[in-house]
Amino acid sequence: MSHQRNAPKVYDLASLPTGSTLRSVTAVPTAIAGRRALRVELTDEVSRRGQPGIDYVDMPTFVILPVDLTNGTIAVDVLSRLNHTAPNYARGFAGIAYRITNGGDGFEAVYLRPLNGRKVSPPSPRDTRAIQYFSYPDWKFQRLRDEDPDGRYEAGADVGPDEWINLRIDVDEKQLKVTVDGQELLMLTETKATPVSGAIGLFVDIGTEAFFANLTVISR
């Protein structure tokens, strides 16, 4: 069955789009590496006084944008690096949340760990963990690793911190394809959530200063 392709929605992210909401993050327009972008970090309250598994680590920590999607394509340029609050397990976590319902009660996400990218030669198995899929609230990364130790929900990538990375996800019902800098690196035929219409978010996690630019959303 064919899917109707709608006109792309494009956000340069040089400013916070009208109608956006913030969930445990700040979002500030800035210039970085020659581009205008939106800098997104966890709030000081969450970073300094939050608890892992309650306030951060695969939690609803994102900018919720005024656009919905069930199936289609989301692409964005991401640059992330550690900030001054980073714990020793921080890896520059930043990516895309999608199908966000009720302001964050449920969603799926794909994020990057640039400090696990092969450009920085991390030890094994970190070199296979630069890309992560998860589904909130039931299927966070640790449960996915524990119950599927084959690593099917993660993948390596030739990336590193403090550089622009193009992250693209294609979702079709429960199928997911993740493309990084033009390379298809993670393909899932059965994701962990029931497909619903929901919002799109710019996701960050603990210890990360992330920059987002050039977001394109195509619904099908």
FENFEN-V935192 format. One record per residue. N is the residue number from 1. PHI is phi in degrees with one decimal (NA if undefined). D_FIRST is the distance of its C-alpha to the first C-alpha in Angstrom with 1 decimal. Layout:
n;phi;d_first
N;PHI;D_FIRST
N;PHI;D_FIRST
This chain:
n;phi;d_first
1;NA;0.0
2;-80.0;3.8
3;-113.3;6.6
4;-69.5;9.8
5;-99.0;12.7
6;-88.5;16.0
7;-63.1;19.4
8;-62.7;20.9
9;-103.2;23.6
10;-121.2;26.6
11;-128.6;29.6
12;-75.4;32.5
13;62.9;34.0
14;-71.9;37.5
15;-147.6;38.0
16;-72.8;36.6
17;-58.1;33.9
18;-57.5;35.0
19;93.3;33.8
20;-73.4;33.5
21;-129.6;35.1
22;-111.0;36.8
23;-121.1;36.6
24;66.1;39.6
25;-135.6;39.5
26;-108.5;41.2
27;-143.0;39.5
28;-131.3;41.8
29;-63.6;41.2
30;-157.3;43.0
31;-119.5;43.3
32;-150.3;42.7
33;49.3;42.7
34;82.2;42.7
35;-130.7;39.9
36;-83.9;39.6
37;-155.3;37.7
38;-105.2;37.6
39;-88.3;39.7
40;-124.5;38.5
41;-141.9;40.6
42;-62.2;41.3
43;-63.6;44.0
44;-58.9;47.6
45;-59.9;47.7
46;-69.3;44.8
47;-64.0;45.8
48;-94.1;49.4
49;-122.6;49.5
50;-75.2;46.1
51;-118.2;45.4
52;-61.7;42.7
53;83.3;40.2
54;-118.0;41.2
55;-109.4;41.1
56;-153.2;39.3
57;75.3;37.6
58;56.7;33.9
59;-115.3;34.7
60;-74.9;33.4
61;-121.1;35.3
62;-162.4;33.5
63;-86.3;33.3
64;-92.5;30.7
65;-93.3;29.3
66;-81.9;28.4
67;-150.2;24.6
68;-108.0;21.8
69;-156.0;18.5
70;-105.8;15.9
71;-127.2;13.5
72;150.7;14.4
73;-125.8;17.5
74;-127.0;21.1
75;-135.1;23.9
76;-153.8;27.6
77;-92.7;30.9
78;-129.1;33.1
79;-127.7;36.7
80;-138.9;38.4
81;-159.2;41.7
82;-73.5;44.0
83;-108.7;46.2
84;-73.6;49.6
85;-97.6;48.5
86;-65.5;46.5
87;-75.3;47.3
88;-69.2;47.5
89;-95.6;44.0
90;-69.2;42.4
91;-132.6;40.1
92;78.9;39.0
93;-59.7;36.0
94;-162.1;33.6
95;-179.0;29.9
96;-119.5;26.9
97;-101.6;26.3
98;-149.4;23.1
99;53.5;21.9
100;-76.0;25.6
101;-115.4;26.4
102;51.3;29.8
103;70.4;31.4
104;132.4;30.9
105;-65.8;30.9
106;-149.7;27.7
107;-173.2;25.7
108;-115.5;24.3
109;-154.5;25.9
110;-129.6;26.2
111;-133.3;29.7
112;-101.8;32.0
113;-119.4;35.4
114;-59.7;37.0
115;-75.9;40.2
116;-100.4;38.4
117;-68.0;37.1
118;-66.5;38.5
119;-66.2;40.5
120;-106.1;42.9
121;50.8;43.2
122;-72.4;42.8
123;-69.3;44.0
124;-68.9;41.7
125;-91.6;39.4
126;-60.1;39.0
127;-68.7;37.9
128;-106.7;34.6
129;-129.6;34.1
130;-85.9;33.5
131;-124.9;29.9
132;-136.2;29.2
133;-102.6;26.3
134;-152.2;27.4
135;-129.2;26.4
136;-98.7;29.0
137;-99.4;31.0
138;-90.5;30.6
139;-124.3;29.5
140;-81.4;31.8
141;-59.0;32.5
142;-67.6;35.5
143;-65.7;33.8
144;-59.9;31.0
145;-65.2;33.7
146;-66.5;35.7
147;-91.5;33.1
148;-132.3;31.2
149;-67.4;34.0
150;-71.7;32.0
151;77.6;31.0
152;-66.3;27.3
153;-98.2;26.9
154;-135.6;29.2
155;-159.2;29.7
156;-81.7;32.4
157;-158.1;32.4
158;-86.9;34.9
159;-133.0;35.8
160;-156.1;38.9
161;-73.5;40.3
162;62.0;41.4
163;-142.1;39.0
164;-73.5;35.9
165;-128.0;32.7
166;-91.7;29.2
167;-110.3;26.8
168;-129.9;23.1
169;-124.4;20.5
170;-118.6;16.7
171;-119.1;15.2
172;-143.0;11.8
173;57.1;12.6
174;-102.7;15.3
175;-96.7;14.9
176;-139.5;17.4
177;-127.3;18.7
178;-114.3;22.1
179;-119.6;23.6
180;-122.6;27.3
181;49.6;29.1
182;84.8;26.4
183;-106.1;26.3
184;-76.8;23.4
185;-119.4;25.6
186;-139.4;23.8
187;-128.1;20.5
188;-122.0;19.7
189;-97.1;17.1
190;-149.4;18.5
191;-78.7;20.2
192;-100.8;22.8
193;-131.1;21.6
194;-74.2;19.3
195;-60.8;16.9
196;-140.1;18.5
197;-81.6;19.1
198;-158.0;22.3
199;-77.5;24.5
200;-113.3;25.0
201;-133.6;28.4
202;-95.6;30.7
203;-97.0;31.9
204;-135.9;35.3
205;-136.9;37.5
206;-58.9;41.1
207;75.2;43.4
208;-116.6;41.0
209;-108.1;41.4
210;-119.1;38.1
211;-126.3;37.2
212;-125.3;33.9
213;-147.6;33.1
214;57.3;30.4
215;-89.3;27.5
216;-127.1;24.1
217;-126.4;21.2
218;-126.0;17.8
219;-89.3;15.4
220;-132.4;11.6
